């Protein structure tokens, strides 16, 4: 059994596990740490809002292009060498990002950082999974899950603290010491499997690489930029969408017919992996969608600072960390994965409904969020490990890396879809609610006019002339309508996110049971 030879024991396994978690954390923290520093970067670089958002887009595109290729690249160059090279690329480009002086430099280095980072996430998962014997895979996924769930939560408070107390380049510089240590530990301790011989240059699927890069690059571009550029009313968004669909079609055809494909799509014949891949997409949607929505609400509506918003998320992340080993043990004891996933989805629904009920235009305090976010933390723990364990449970050898690449890519894409759809949905709902509220404000209504006149009177008492005071009264009403409409849009997002998870529960229970029945006999061979 080839995969058994990679199982590690004792202190060596501990060191490999810590190295892999640090690398996964590095990559994920970097996905969200930049968000809170965008304003400072914009000021330093003299960039527009749409230009600075490319700092996030470029990293995501680099990430999503490289993730599906990681299994093949590991086989081509040896896992240890490829993993170490990725850490070095990530670390060097972090330094270059911090040193960038013009906008195009920062965007280019963020793209390169994304290419280095994408490999860290999936290869970490494969290394941890293979370092543990099959019966301890649940615990292995729990350990890896710590990094993946805590990472997006740690990013904003850490980024906020560094930006408030130092300056934005330091959010990149902190990667350097960790990167150097991780590289040395990788070269010393990580072993490469002997699953596949290297391919000769003429056997490499260059067309597959090109089609994959075009597919996910264009898709990521559309998701990141769609709302801002008015979706299909913009010719560039339309062109990129059509290109992405066409490239995907030819990519699938190429990979299924070519002798040495860059991405082994045939591994998706495994029913568990198919279900796990779909669930990973939904998990990414919920994880990144809800991590995106709460800081946005607290900063834009309640007027909190970046650090305050980030700190709010920490108890939930600690709860998830606490849950991880417990869930790993439950899986070891044979609790069916589909029950844990269904319970996680139910808790996520409760969290979303709670969010829907508590948010207000101005006076939702920190204490109102506390227990709601604890419920989210427990739910995320129940979702992450069982989904990943389920996806990789009946894979062997090289398939583990291929399966991890699929689930990793789908989680990232789920997050991109989540953020893009939530942004679009909120903008549309905002207009709907605003029009609805304005329609109710009838100037013939004495209550409305009394309120406007009362405000105008207050402004006049402060020394304004009658005309300006009346305009100011209308402005205050308009501001209050805008705030109400925004809050109602946030409420809709919470409600629909929760309903999405609730609807998935029966399918999780049904599908998994059927798949298990089919797959068990083949798993015995």
NORJO-V689092 format. One record per run of one state. SS is the DSSP state (H for helix, E for strand, L for the rest). FROM is the first residue (numbers start at 1). TO is the last residue. Records with the same first field share a line. If there is no record, write none. Layout:
SS->FROM-TO / FROM-TO
//
This chain:
L->1-2 / 7-9 / 34-34 / 46-48 / 53-53 / 68-69 / 78-78 / 100-102 / 132-133 / 166-169 / 190-200 / 204-205 / 226-230 / 234-234 / 258-264 / 270-270 / 301-305 / 313-313 / 333-336 / 359-365 / 393-397 / 441-445 / 462-465 / 525-525
H->3-6 / 10-33 / 35-45 / 49-52 / 54-67 / 70-77 / 79-99 / 103-131 / 134-165 / 170-189 / 201-203 / 206-225 / 231-233 / 235-257 / 265-269 / 271-300 / 306-312 / 314-332 / 337-358 / 366-392 / 398-440 / 446-461 / 466-524
//
